[in-house]
C-alpha cells in the first residue's frame, strides 16, 4: 500500500520489481483483494493496470 501511495499511477507489472517479489500471481491476488476492499483502484493501461490508493 505504501508503494502505491508514494507512486500513484504505478503499473501493476512494476509492483513486482518495486517490492522485490518473484511471484507475479501473488502480487495480482493481493492487489485484487486490496481493490475488492476499497484500498486501491485500478485503471486499465494497455495490457496492465495503473494503481492508485483510495483516500
C-alpha positions as CSV (number, residue, x, y, z in Angstrom):
1,X,0.0,0.0,0.0
2,X,2.8,2.4,0.9
3,X,4.4,1.8,-2.5
4,X,1.2,2.7,-4.3
5,X,0.7,5.8,-2.1
6,X,4.2,7.0,-2.8
7,X,4.0,6.3,-6.5
8,X,0.4,7.0,-7.7
9,X,-0.2,5.5,-11.2
10,X,2.4,2.8,-10.7
11,X,1.8,0.0,-13.2
12,X,0.8,-3.3,-11.8
13,X,3.6,-5.1,-13.6
14,X,6.2,-2.8,-11.9
15,X,5.0,-3.6,-8.4
16,X,6.7,-6.9,-8.6
17,X,10.1,-5.2,-9.2
18,X,9.5,-2.5,-6.6
19,X,8.6,-4.9,-3.9
20,X,11.3,-7.4,-4.9
21,X,8.7,-10.3,-5.3
22,X,9.2,-13.1,-7.8
23,X,5.7,-14.5,-7.9
24,X,3.5,-12.2,-10.1
25,X,0.4,-14.2,-9.3
26,X,0.8,-13.5,-5.6
27,X,1.0,-9.8,-6.3
28,X,-2.1,-9.9,-8.6
29,X,-4.0,-11.7,-5.8
30,X,-3.0,-9.2,-3.1
31,X,-4.0,-6.3,-5.4
32,X,-7.3,-8.0,-6.3
33,X,-8.3,-8.1,-2.6
34,X,-7.0,-4.6,-2.0
35,X,-9.3,-3.4,-4.8
36,X,-12.2,-5.5,-3.5
37,X,-11.9,-3.9,0.0
38,X,-11.6,-0.4,-1.4
39,X,-8.0,0.2,-0.6
40,X,-6.9,0.9,-4.2
41,X,-8.4,1.5,-7.6
42,X,-7.2,0.2,-10.9
43,X,-7.3,1.9,-14.3
44,X,-6.7,-0.1,-17.4
45,X,-3.4,0.9,-19.1
46,X,-2.7,-1.3,-22.2
47,X,-2.2,-4.9,-21.0
48,X,-1.7,-3.9,-17.4
49,X,-3.3,-1.6,-14.8
50,X,-2.3,1.7,-13.2
51,X,-2.8,1.6,-9.4
52,X,-4.0,4.4,-7.2
53,X,-4.5,4.5,-3.4
54,X,-8.1,5.4,-2.3
55,X,-8.1,8.2,0.3
